[in-house]
């Protein structure tokens, strides 16, 4: 259905920009979701009223909240697509994460209210009228919600939408919740056993869990999460494809919302090469990152002594000594400054978050190790923590 609707309402897709195509698909799916959820609400509310089932009625309001969630997702897509302005030079992309978080909060609130109503149903049980129409409506709801899960997940991945991914999680949660309600309705139809309230509690717990899981997925990018490993590898491969770039470090990826990524890194180059040629290479590397990965790139040029055998050998020995402390620690920006009484070994160390000691404690351990391994050498160390997962 979405494929058919997209062909009808989204014309000339091949000629549209990525941002425009993303906006069009997001709007179409959100409006379609609103219509489906309103229809499900009306059907379940009717079934719940006729049968007197608290579980069916609560499930109906769950669908009504889903319609409201789709409205929020649609608003988030519209606001996130706003162009940068003086007050928000990196755009408004993170508003989409906020809309996803709002959807998650609504899911949790609905779950809590359903839990309270179900407990009341257990304390004050009431007969549930047998209704074949209610069972048919519940089966149809499961099929519709299953379809909504698949199209929200597929389009959410296609346009990289946190709000739509949250809606997909909610849809599969609704399928399971309605399955529980269906089981309760079938049992009530064939027996006199009252499990309506207990089924409502199971549905509520599942909905609350889905809400928290969805919230976690939208809060993480707001707080600042590391980029995907594949994206980091693509950055490294792109930059290192230039022969005169010897290595990279201090890679940072700033995420300002889908399609709004800024990358900064340090690129090591031979300090004896022509500075103008190196500058041109760095410019080309930035442009390639923008064209191939769709990110704004800023590369700092770090000159090194690429052909100094003494320095290179000492760097390898220092790295081996440092990794005796922890094999995951790496070093970069290594320099040797000889003096009359001692030699300064100047370098940065990258300490993974798995190392629980403080930066000052790690720095002291490395300094002691250098003094132990290398006579008349003094370590001048800067401690970094990684901004990307490796």
C-alpha positions as a LaTeX table, in Angstrom:
\begin{tabular}{lrrr}
\hline
Residue & $x$ (\AA) & $y$ (\AA) & $z$ (\AA) \\
\hline
Unk1 & 0.00 & 0.00 & 0.00 \\
Unk2 & 2.77 & 2.45 & 0.92 \\
Unk3 & 4.57 & 1.63 & $-2.34$ \\
Unk4 & 1.40 & 2.39 & $-4.30$ \\
Unk5 & 0.71 & 5.60 & $-2.35$ \\
Unk6 & 4.31 & 6.76 & $-2.79$ \\
Unk7 & 4.00 & 6.38 & $-6.58$ \\
Unk8 & 0.77 & 8.40 & $-6.50$ \\
Unk9 & 1.78 & 11.21 & $-4.12$ \\
Unk10 & 5.59 & 11.38 & $-4.46$ \\
Unk11 & 6.30 & 12.30 & $-8.05$ \\
Unk12 & 9.75 & 12.36 & $-9.74$ \\
Unk13 & 11.51 & 10.60 & $-6.86$ \\
Unk14 & 14.74 & 10.18 & $-8.85$ \\
Unk15 & 14.97 & 13.94 & $-9.32$ \\
Unk16 & 14.30 & 14.88 & $-5.68$ \\
Unk17 & 17.06 & 15.76 & $-3.22$ \\
Unk18 & 17.73 & 13.34 & $-0.38$ \\
Unk19 & 16.26 & 15.81 & 2.12 \\
Unk20 & 13.09 & 16.37 & 0.07 \\
Unk21 & 12.59 & 12.65 & $-0.52$ \\
Unk22 & 13.05 & 11.97 & 3.18 \\
Unk23 & 10.47 & 14.64 & 4.06 \\
Unk24 & 7.97 & 13.30 & 1.52 \\
Unk25 & 8.21 & 9.68 & 2.70 \\
Unk26 & 8.09 & 10.68 & 6.36 \\
Unk27 & 4.98 & 12.80 & 5.84 \\
Unk28 & 3.21 & 10.12 & 3.78 \\
Unk29 & 3.87 & 7.36 & 6.33 \\
Unk30 & 2.85 & 9.54 & 9.26 \\
Unk31 & $-0.47$ & 10.61 & 7.66 \\
Unk32 & $-1.19$ & 7.01 & 6.64 \\
Unk33 & $-0.44$ & 5.88 & 10.21 \\
Unk34 & $-2.78$ & 8.50 & 11.67 \\
Unk35 & $-5.66$ & 7.30 & 9.46 \\
Unk36 & $-5.09$ & 3.61 & 10.29 \\
Unk37 & $-4.83$ & 4.24 & 14.03 \\
Unk38 & $-8.04$ & 6.30 & 14.11 \\
Unk39 & $-9.87$ & 3.49 & 12.31 \\
Unk40 & $-8.47$ & 0.94 & 14.77 \\
Unk41 & $-9.49$ & 3.14 & 17.71 \\
Unk42 & $-13.07$ & 3.42 & 16.45 \\
Unk43 & $-13.34$ & $-0.32$ & 15.84 \\
Unk44 & $-11.85$ & $-1.37$ & 19.18 \\
Unk45 & $-13.76$ & 1.24 & 21.14 \\
Unk46 & $-16.98$ & $-0.09$ & 19.65 \\
Unk47 & $-15.94$ & $-3.68$ & 20.45 \\
Unk48 & $-14.88$ & $-2.78$ & 23.99 \\
Unk49 & $-18.11$ & $-0.90$ & 24.68 \\
Unk50 & $-20.29$ & $-3.72$ & 23.36 \\
Unk51 & $-18.40$ & $-6.47$ & 25.21 \\
Unk52 & $-17.60$ & $-4.53$ & 28.39 \\
Unk53 & $-13.91$ & $-5.55$ & 28.16 \\
Unk54 & $-11.45$ & $-3.19$ & 29.87 \\
Unk55 & $-8.58$ & $-4.76$ & 27.94 \\
Unk56 & $-10.19$ & $-4.05$ & 24.54 \\
Unk57 & $-11.18$ & $-0.51$ & 25.53 \\
Unk58 & $-7.70$ & 0.22 & 26.85 \\
Unk59 & $-6.20$ & $-1.20$ & 23.66 \\
Unk60 & $-8.45$ & 1.16 & 21.72 \\
Unk61 & $-7.06$ & 4.18 & 23.55 \\
Unk62 & $-3.60$ & 2.80 & 22.94 \\
Unk63 & $-4.32$ & 3.13 & 19.21 \\
Unk64 & $-5.66$ & 6.65 & 19.75 \\
Unk65 & $-2.37$ & 7.57 & 21.45 \\
Unk66 & $-0.56$ & 6.05 & 18.45 \\
Unk67 & $-2.45$ & 8.45 & 16.20 \\
Unk68 & $-1.27$ & 11.30 & 18.41 \\
Unk69 & 2.26 & 9.89 & 18.26 \\
Unk70 & 2.14 & 9.93 & 14.46 \\
Unk71 & 1.07 & 13.58 & 14.58 \\
Unk72 & 4.12 & 14.32 & 16.75 \\
Unk73 & 6.39 & 12.35 & 14.39 \\
Unk74 & 5.01 & 14.32 & 11.43 \\
Unk75 & 5.56 & 17.62 & 13.26 \\
Unk76 & 9.09 & 16.51 & 14.16 \\
Unk77 & 9.91 & 15.77 & 10.52 \\
Unk78 & 8.57 & 19.16 & 9.45 \\
Unk79 & 10.50 & 21.06 & 12.13 \\
Unk80 & 13.70 & 19.05 & 11.62 \\
Unk81 & 13.71 & 19.99 & 7.94 \\
Unk82 & 13.91 & 23.71 & 8.72 \\
Unk83 & 16.99 & 25.37 & 7.28 \\
Unk84 & 19.83 & 26.58 & 9.53 \\
Unk85 & 19.43 & 30.08 & 10.93 \\
Unk86 & 21.61 & 32.44 & 13.01 \\
Unk87 & 20.34 & 30.91 & 16.24 \\
Unk88 & 20.76 & 27.31 & 15.02 \\
Unk89 & 23.67 & 27.24 & 12.53 \\
Unk90 & 23.70 & 23.42 & 12.43 \\
Unk91 & 20.02 & 23.16 & 11.55 \\
Unk92 & 17.11 & 21.70 & 13.49 \\
Unk93 & 17.68 & 18.00 & 12.83 \\
Unk94 & 17.73 & 16.99 & 16.50 \\
Unk95 & 14.08 & 18.04 & 16.80 \\
Unk96 & 13.32 & 14.69 & 15.15 \\
Unk97 & 15.01 & 12.90 & 18.05 \\
Unk98 & 12.88 & 14.96 & 20.42 \\
Unk99 & 9.73 & 13.92 & 18.55 \\
Unk100 & 10.80 & 10.30 & 18.90 \\
Unk101 & 11.31 & 10.85 & 22.62 \\
Unk102 & 7.84 & 12.41 & 22.88 \\
Unk103 & 6.37 & 9.32 & 21.19 \\
Unk104 & 8.17 & 7.13 & 23.74 \\
Unk105 & 6.82 & 9.15 & 26.68 \\
Unk106 & 3.26 & 8.81 & 25.33 \\
Unk107 & 3.74 & 5.04 & 25.04 \\
Unk108 & 4.89 & 4.85 & 28.68 \\
Unk109 & 2.00 & 7.01 & 29.94 \\
Unk110 & $-0.53$ & 4.85 & 28.10 \\
Unk111 & 1.05 & 1.73 & 29.58 \\
Unk112 & 0.87 & 3.11 & 33.12 \\
Unk113 & $-2.79$ & 4.11 & 32.73 \\
Unk114 & $-3.62$ & 0.69 & 31.29 \\
Unk115 & $-1.87$ & $-0.97$ & 34.24 \\
Unk116 & $-3.94$ & 1.04 & 36.73 \\
Unk117 & $-7.22$ & 0.24 & 34.93 \\
Unk118 & $-6.33$ & $-3.45$ & 34.79 \\
Unk119 & $-5.58$ & $-3.61$ & 38.51 \\
Unk120 & $-8.97$ & $-2.02$ & 39.18 \\
Unk121 & $-10.57$ & $-4.65$ & 36.91 \\
Unk122 & $-8.97$ & $-7.43$ & 38.97 \\
Unk123 & $-10.13$ & $-5.88$ & 42.27 \\
Unk124 & $-13.63$ & $-5.24$ & 40.91 \\
Unk125 & $-14.23$ & $-8.00$ & 38.31 \\
Unk126 & $-17.08$ & $-7.69$ & 35.84 \\
Unk127 & $-18.50$ & $-10.11$ & 33.32 \\
Unk128 & $-17.36$ & $-9.67$ & 29.73 \\
Unk129 & $-20.08$ & $-10.18$ & 27.10 \\
Unk130 & $-19.32$ & $-12.76$ & 24.41 \\
Unk131 & $-18.86$ & $-11.02$ & 21.06 \\
Unk132 & $-17.69$ & $-12.57$ & 17.80 \\
Unk133 & $-17.44$ & $-9.04$ & 16.34 \\
Unk134 & $-14.84$ & $-8.10$ & 18.99 \\
Unk135 & $-12.72$ & $-11.12$ & 18.07 \\
Unk136 & $-12.87$ & $-10.27$ & 14.35 \\
Unk137 & $-11.89$ & $-6.65$ & 15.06 \\
Unk138 & $-8.95$ & $-7.75$ & 17.22 \\
Unk139 & $-7.65$ & $-10.14$ & 14.53 \\
Unk140 & $-7.91$ & $-7.37$ & 11.92 \\
Unk141 & $-6.07$ & $-5.02$ & 14.28 \\
Unk142 & $-3.18$ & $-7.46$ & 14.65 \\
Unk143 & $-2.84$ & $-7.75$ & 10.87 \\
Unk144 & $-2.97$ & $-3.98$ & 10.39 \\
Unk145 & $-0.44$ & $-3.30$ & 13.16 \\
Unk146 & 1.88 & $-5.98$ & 11.77 \\
Unk147 & 1.78 & $-4.25$ & 8.41 \\
Unk148 & 2.45 & $-0.87$ & 10.09 \\
Unk149 & 5.49 & $-2.34$ & 11.84 \\
Unk150 & 7.00 & $-3.54$ & 8.57 \\
Unk151 & 6.44 & $-0.34$ & 6.60 \\
Unk152 & 7.57 & 1.95 & 9.45 \\
Unk153 & 10.72 & $-0.13$ & 9.93 \\
Unk154 & 11.48 & $-0.26$ & 6.21 \\
Unk155 & 10.85 & 3.43 & 5.50 \\
Unk156 & 12.47 & 4.45 & 8.81 \\
Unk157 & 15.66 & 2.69 & 7.71 \\
Unk158 & 15.35 & 4.13 & 4.20 \\
Unk159 & 15.15 & 7.74 & 5.38 \\
Unk160 & 17.04 & 7.26 & 8.69 \\
Unk161 & 14.19 & 8.49 & 10.91 \\
Unk162 & 14.39 & 7.96 & 14.68 \\
Unk163 & 10.72 & 8.90 & 15.04 \\
Unk164 & 9.57 & 6.27 & 12.54 \\
Unk165 & 11.78 & 3.61 & 14.12 \\
Unk166 & 10.13 & 4.41 & 17.47 \\
Unk167 & 6.72 & 4.10 & 15.80 \\
Unk168 & 7.73 & 0.72 & 14.34 \\
Unk169 & 8.69 & $-0.55$ & 17.79 \\
Unk170 & 5.35 & 0.68 & 19.12 \\
Unk171 & 3.50 & $-1.12$ & 16.30 \\
Unk172 & 5.04 & $-4.52$ & 17.03 \\
Unk173 & 4.34 & $-3.90$ & 20.71 \\
Unk174 & 0.71 & $-3.27$ & 19.82 \\
Unk175 & 0.59 & $-6.59$ & 17.94 \\
Unk176 & 1.71 & $-8.50$ & 21.01 \\
Unk177 & $-0.59$ & $-6.49$ & 23.28 \\
Unk178 & $-3.60$ & $-7.13$ & 21.06 \\
Unk179 & $-2.70$ & $-10.83$ & 20.88 \\
Unk180 & $-2.99$ & $-10.96$ & 24.67 \\
Unk181 & $-6.33$ & $-9.14$ & 24.53 \\
Unk182 & $-7.49$ & $-11.54$ & 21.80 \\
Unk183 & $-6.59$ & $-14.53$ & 23.98 \\
Unk184 & $-8.63$ & $-13.00$ & 26.80 \\
Unk185 & $-11.60$ & $-12.38$ & 24.47 \\
Unk186 & $-11.50$ & $-15.95$ & 23.11 \\
Unk187 & $-11.37$ & $-17.41$ & 26.63 \\
Unk188 & $-14.28$ & $-15.23$ & 27.70 \\
Unk189 & $-16.20$ & $-16.38$ & 24.62 \\
Unk190 & $-15.86$ & $-20.08$ & 25.41 \\
Unk191 & $-15.56$ & $-20.14$ & 29.25 \\
Unk192 & $-16.62$ & $-18.27$ & 32.38 \\
Unk193 & $-13.00$ & $-17.66$ & 33.45 \\
Unk194 & $-12.26$ & $-13.93$ & 33.99 \\
Unk195 & $-8.71$ & $-13.03$ & 32.94 \\
Unk196 & $-9.50$ & $-9.66$ & 31.36 \\
Unk197 & $-7.74$ & $-7.66$ & 34.09 \\
Unk198 & $-4.69$ & $-9.94$ & 34.17 \\
Unk199 & $-4.31$ & $-9.74$ & 30.40 \\
Unk200 & $-4.56$ & $-5.97$ & 30.70 \\
Unk201 & $-1.61$ & $-6.00$ & 33.13 \\
Unk202 & 0.47 & $-8.10$ & 30.71 \\
Unk203 & $-0.33$ & $-5.66$ & 27.91 \\
Unk204 & 0.56 & $-2.70$ & 30.13 \\
Unk205 & 3.92 & $-4.16$ & 31.14 \\
Unk206 & 4.80 & $-4.87$ & 27.51 \\
Unk207 & 3.80 & $-1.36$ & 26.42 \\
Unk208 & 5.84 & 0.26 & 29.20 \\
Unk209 & 8.87 & $-1.86$ & 28.27 \\
Unk210 & 8.53 & $-0.90$ & 24.60 \\
Unk211 & 8.28 & 2.77 & 25.61 \\
Unk212 & 11.48 & 2.68 & 27.66 \\
Unk213 & 13.33 & 0.81 & 24.92 \\
Unk214 & 12.20 & 3.35 & 22.34 \\
Unk215 & 13.16 & 6.24 & 24.66 \\
Unk216 & 16.67 & 4.84 & 25.05 \\
Unk217 & 17.12 & 4.80 & 21.27 \\
Unk218 & 16.14 & 8.47 & 20.96 \\
Unk219 & 17.94 & 9.76 & 24.07 \\
Unk220 & 21.31 & 8.29 & 23.06 \\
Unk221 & 21.82 & 10.49 & 19.96 \\
Unk222 & 20.67 & 13.54 & 21.95 \\
Unk223 & 23.31 & 12.88 & 24.62 \\
Unk224 & 25.97 & 12.11 & 22.01 \\
Unk225 & 26.60 & 8.51 & 21.02 \\
Unk226 & 29.56 & 7.13 & 19.05 \\
Unk227 & 29.03 & 6.70 & 15.31 \\
Unk228 & 28.52 & 3.31 & 13.69 \\
Unk229 & 31.72 & 1.31 & 13.24 \\
Unk230 & 31.06 & 1.02 & 9.48 \\
Unk231 & 30.86 & 4.81 & 9.16 \\
Unk232 & 34.18 & 5.24 & 10.99 \\
Unk233 & 35.79 & 2.67 & 8.71 \\
Unk234 & 34.48 & 4.51 & 5.64 \\
Unk235 & 36.00 & 7.77 & 6.90 \\
Unk236 & 39.36 & 6.10 & 7.53 \\
Unk237 & 39.39 & 4.39 & 4.12 \\
Unk238 & 38.46 & 7.60 & 2.32 \\
Unk239 & 41.11 & 9.74 & 4.00 \\
Unk240 & 43.84 & 7.08 & 3.83 \\
Unk241 & 43.22 & 6.64 & 0.09 \\
Unk242 & 45.42 & 9.71 & $-0.38$ \\
Unk243 & 49.03 & 8.46 & $-0.61$ \\
Unk244 & 50.65 & 11.33 & 1.27 \\
Unk245 & 48.41 & 11.00 & 4.32 \\
Unk246 & 50.31 & 8.65 & 6.65 \\
Unk247 & 47.73 & 8.20 & 9.38 \\
Unk248 & 44.75 & 9.74 & 11.17 \\
Unk249 & 43.77 & 10.28 & 14.79 \\
Unk250 & 41.51 & 12.42 & 17.02 \\
Unk251 & 38.50 & 11.52 & 14.86 \\
Unk252 & 35.27 & 13.13 & 16.13 \\
Unk253 & 31.82 & 12.76 & 14.56 \\
Unk254 & 29.21 & 15.38 & 15.51 \\
Unk255 & 25.61 & 14.33 & 14.82 \\
Unk256 & 23.14 & 17.21 & 14.48 \\
Unk257 & 20.34 & 15.02 & 13.17 \\
Unk258 & 19.84 & 12.74 & 10.15 \\
Unk259 & 21.76 & 14.08 & 7.16 \\
Unk260 & 23.56 & 16.69 & 9.31 \\
Unk261 & 26.89 & 15.18 & 10.32 \\
Unk262 & 30.16 & 17.03 & 10.92 \\
Unk263 & 33.50 & 15.20 & 11.00 \\
Unk264 & 36.80 & 16.51 & 12.37 \\
Unk265 & 40.11 & 14.64 & 12.45 \\
Unk266 & 43.88 & 15.03 & 12.42 \\
Unk267 & 45.74 & 13.74 & 9.36 \\
Unk268 & 49.47 & 12.93 & 9.65 \\
Unk269 & 51.63 & 14.07 & 6.73 \\
Unk270 & 55.38 & 14.16 & 6.09 \\
Unk271 & 56.64 & 17.50 & 7.39 \\
Unk272 & 59.27 & 17.65 & 4.64 \\
Unk273 & 56.75 & 17.70 & 1.79 \\
Unk274 & 55.60 & 20.87 & 0.05 \\
Unk275 & 53.09 & 22.62 & 2.34 \\
Unk276 & 50.95 & 23.89 & $-0.55$ \\
Unk277 & 50.68 & 20.43 & $-2.10$ \\
Unk278 & 49.76 & 18.95 & 1.29 \\
Unk279 & 47.13 & 21.64 & 1.82 \\
Unk280 & 45.58 & 20.79 & $-1.54$ \\
Unk281 & 45.48 & 17.08 & $-0.60$ \\
Unk282 & 43.73 & 17.89 & 2.67 \\
Unk283 & 41.18 & 20.03 & 0.80 \\
Unk284 & 40.50 & 17.17 & $-1.61$ \\
Unk285 & 40.09 & 14.72 & 1.28 \\
Unk286 & 37.50 & 17.04 & 2.89 \\
Unk287 & 35.60 & 17.35 & $-0.40$ \\
Unk288 & 35.62 & 13.58 & $-0.95$ \\
Unk289 & 34.22 & 12.96 & 2.53 \\
Unk290 & 31.44 & 15.46 & 1.83 \\
Unk291 & 30.61 & 14.03 & $-1.61$ \\
Unk292 & 30.82 & 10.31 & $-0.74$ \\
Unk293 & 29.60 & 10.25 & 2.87 \\
Unk294 & 27.43 & 13.37 & 2.96 \\
Unk295 & 29.21 & 14.95 & 5.93 \\
Unk296 & 30.87 & 18.31 & 6.49 \\
Unk297 & 34.55 & 17.56 & 7.15 \\
Unk298 & 37.29 & 19.55 & 8.85 \\
Unk299 & 40.81 & 18.04 & 8.73 \\
Unk300 & 43.73 & 19.33 & 10.78 \\
Unk301 & 47.14 & 18.69 & 9.21 \\
Unk302 & 49.75 & 17.16 & 11.54 \\
Unk303 & 53.34 & 17.17 & 10.18 \\
Unk304 & 55.50 & 14.21 & 11.28 \\
Unk305 & 59.04 & 12.96 & 10.63 \\
Unk306 & 58.06 & 10.11 & 8.36 \\
Unk307 & 61.62 & 9.06 & 7.38 \\
Unk308 & 63.41 & 9.48 & 10.72 \\
Unk309 & 64.43 & 5.92 & 11.58 \\
Unk310 & 65.51 & 6.80 & 15.12 \\
Unk311 & 62.20 & 8.44 & 15.93 \\
Unk312 & 60.16 & 5.68 & 14.26 \\
Unk313 & 62.04 & 2.96 & 16.14 \\
Unk314 & 61.67 & 4.76 & 19.46 \\
Unk315 & 57.95 & 5.24 & 18.77 \\
Unk316 & 57.51 & 1.48 & 18.29 \\
Unk317 & 59.41 & 0.74 & 21.51 \\
Unk318 & 57.39 & 3.31 & 23.46 \\
Unk319 & 54.13 & 1.88 & 22.10 \\
Unk320 & 55.18 & $-1.62$ & 23.16 \\
Unk321 & 56.02 & $-0.32$ & 26.64 \\
Unk322 & 52.70 & 1.53 & 26.95 \\
Unk323 & 50.74 & $-1.52$ & 25.85 \\
Unk324 & 52.30 & $-3.53$ & 28.65 \\
Unk325 & 49.99 & $-1.46$ & 30.85 \\
Unk326 & 46.96 & $-2.00$ & 28.60 \\
Unk327 & 47.01 & $-3.53$ & 25.12 \\
Unk328 & 44.21 & $-1.24$ & 23.90 \\
Unk329 & 46.10 & 2.02 & 24.54 \\
Unk330 & 47.50 & 3.68 & 21.39 \\
Unk331 & 49.81 & 6.63 & 20.86 \\
Unk332 & 50.14 & 9.38 & 18.25 \\
Unk333 & 51.85 & 12.75 & 17.66 \\
Unk334 & 55.15 & 11.23 & 18.79 \\
Unk335 & 58.21 & 13.48 & 18.92 \\
Unk336 & 61.72 & 13.30 & 20.41 \\
Unk337 & 63.41 & 16.42 & 21.78 \\
Unk338 & 67.00 & 15.59 & 22.83 \\
Unk339 & 68.67 & 17.68 & 25.56 \\
Unk340 & 72.00 & 17.72 & 27.38 \\
Unk341 & 70.79 & 15.81 & 30.42 \\
Unk342 & 67.76 & 13.91 & 29.09 \\
Unk343 & 65.47 & 13.40 & 26.09 \\
Unk344 & 61.82 & 14.45 & 26.14 \\
Unk345 & 59.47 & 11.93 & 24.56 \\
Unk346 & 56.36 & 13.91 & 23.67 \\
Unk347 & 53.22 & 12.05 & 22.63 \\
Unk348 & 49.47 & 11.63 & 23.12 \\
Unk349 & 47.92 & 8.42 & 24.39 \\
Unk350 & 44.37 & 7.31 & 23.58 \\
Unk351 & 42.92 & 5.49 & 26.60 \\
Unk352 & 39.72 & 3.43 & 26.06 \\
Unk353 & 36.79 & 3.84 & 28.43 \\
Unk354 & 37.30 & 0.24 & 29.56 \\
Unk355 & 40.29 & 1.56 & 31.54 \\
Unk356 & 38.63 & 2.76 & 34.76 \\
Unk357 & 41.63 & 4.58 & 36.23 \\
Unk358 & 41.60 & 8.38 & 36.05 \\
Unk359 & 43.53 & 10.18 & 33.33 \\
Unk360 & 46.09 & 11.40 & 35.87 \\
Unk361 & 46.60 & 7.86 & 37.20 \\
Unk362 & 47.11 & 6.47 & 33.67 \\
Unk363 & 49.48 & 9.31 & 32.88 \\
Unk364 & 51.53 & 8.53 & 35.98 \\
Unk365 & 51.67 & 4.79 & 35.14 \\
Unk366 & 52.88 & 5.53 & 31.59 \\
Unk367 & 55.47 & 8.03 & 32.83 \\
Unk368 & 56.83 & 5.49 & 35.32 \\
Unk369 & 56.97 & 2.84 & 32.61 \\
Unk370 & 58.92 & 5.15 & 30.27 \\
Unk371 & 61.40 & 6.04 & 33.03 \\
Unk372 & 61.81 & 2.33 & 33.80 \\
Unk373 & 62.33 & 1.25 & 30.18 \\
Unk374 & 64.36 & 4.12 & 28.74 \\
Unk375 & 67.35 & 5.65 & 30.49 \\
Unk376 & 67.51 & 9.45 & 30.65 \\
Unk377 & 64.14 & 9.80 & 28.96 \\
Unk378 & 61.25 & 11.86 & 30.28 \\
Unk379 & 57.66 & 11.44 & 29.04 \\
Unk380 & 55.54 & 14.49 & 28.23 \\
Unk381 & 52.08 & 13.01 & 27.85 \\
Unk382 & 48.63 & 14.21 & 26.87 \\
Unk383 & 45.76 & 11.80 & 27.63 \\
Unk384 & 42.85 & 11.47 & 25.17 \\
Unk385 & 39.68 & 9.41 & 25.42 \\
Unk386 & 38.22 & 8.07 & 22.13 \\
Unk387 & 35.19 & 9.77 & 20.57 \\
Unk388 & 34.50 & 6.84 & 18.22 \\
Unk389 & 34.23 & 3.10 & 18.73 \\
Unk390 & 37.02 & 1.07 & 17.17 \\
\hline
\end{tabular}
